[in-house]
């Protein structure tokens, strides 16, 4: 049910200096989506009345990502800390009583964890609830300093930890639930007494605790949910976890994934029962795979739709295209966008398709390019065939009927039509339409010359022999005379 008193605030104004990137931190991708989109999707099931994203660095690009998710943006400029960001968002929150505040770079958070935090906050009538996590290595995080088993006394930033506090392994996730009337009063008392001269939400937690307000810490069930993305290594780890979750979900639904740690699957991908995915496969975008399919090693499918019993042999690429039931492709086939392979089509090794429809049962086995083509049912396209679809100015269509046989090494110069049941002779360059049941042939007539090869070899042998003899010096040559003179001189000296 919608929570009419609840708002979501995502803090997404920062640049992310440690990523060493010209792209804003929250626009980097993990698990197939921008970080800020992952956060907003996790919050969506809570049914908050308002969702506000505080933007700053590359505000226009961030806003373009969040607007389709029904989130409003508020600009923080200049940026003076997380507490200041909440003050900037205050007007946009309207009459909301509670707010969940999240950083835009913590994409692994789950709706169930947020829901449990809000429930605990409401049950205790808390002023603030901090989502914490217990980790083995707390370095780099602020620590939760408890004053009792249930109550939080403060959040200690790592740079300000005492020796005793360094042993605390309960960390602050920077995810909170606030009763907003309490928060506004606390923020009014926070002073920017730090080296950055900024107002921090963690200081507001300290103010609330010092006033005896009820401040809770809710421990996340899985500490990985609170991981932030401050470095490239963090991004890689978060992406790995997303991919692991997705693979596990598919395997739970009856999909076999071999060496799953090598397989990349985006969040919106679906696959039917008894489908097998081999190592090194990438399933991207909104790819949908039917039942009993086999996707062999190192193939990449992006926004592809596959029916049942489809076989994709190794090292194939399929993008924004549809493969119906029983289709087989590859190995080393490329299906570019806007192709439709109807039932039981086969395309083989080193075949490339672009904006092409292949009718039921049609085959193109080897070394073929078909672009801007429409081919009927049960036709056969021989090895080395190409549709010459580009004339230097525009792309032109080729239409081939059903039961057509295209001989090997044929060039079909578009625009062109080949009727049903026609034949194209191997090695032809076809520039005119071929009628149904006709034969198209366009090649030079063969001429045999008996004895030509033997005669040619004799000529070559003779020419080679003549060339070698011309390089030997004659007795009257300069070099011969020089050698003779040297010999005469030696005889003279002996005398």
Secondary structure, DSSP 8 states (H G I E B T S, - for coil): --EEEEEEEEEE----GGG--SS-GGGSEETTEEHHHHHHHHHHTT-EEEEEEEE-TTHHHHHHHHHTTT-EEEE--S---HHHHHHHHTGGGTT-SEEEEEETT-TT--HHHHHHHHHHHHHTT-SEEEEEEE-S--TTS-EEEESSSSBEEEEE-GGG--TTGGG--EEEEEEEEEEHHHHHHHHTT----STT----HHHHHHHHHHTT--EEEEE-SSGGGG----SHHHHHHHHHHHHHHHHHHHHHTT-EETTGGG-EE-TT-EE-TT-EE-TT-EEETT-EE-TT-EE-TT-EEES-EE-TT-EE-TT-EEES-EE-TT-EE-SS-EE-SS-EE-TT-EEEEEEEEES-EE-TT-EEEEEEEEESEEE-TT-EE-TT-EEE-B-SS-B--EEE-TT-EE-TT-EEESSEEE-TT-EE-TT-EE-S-B-TT-EE--S------TTHHHHHHHHHHHHHHHHHHHTS--TTSHHHHHHHHHHHHHHHHH-
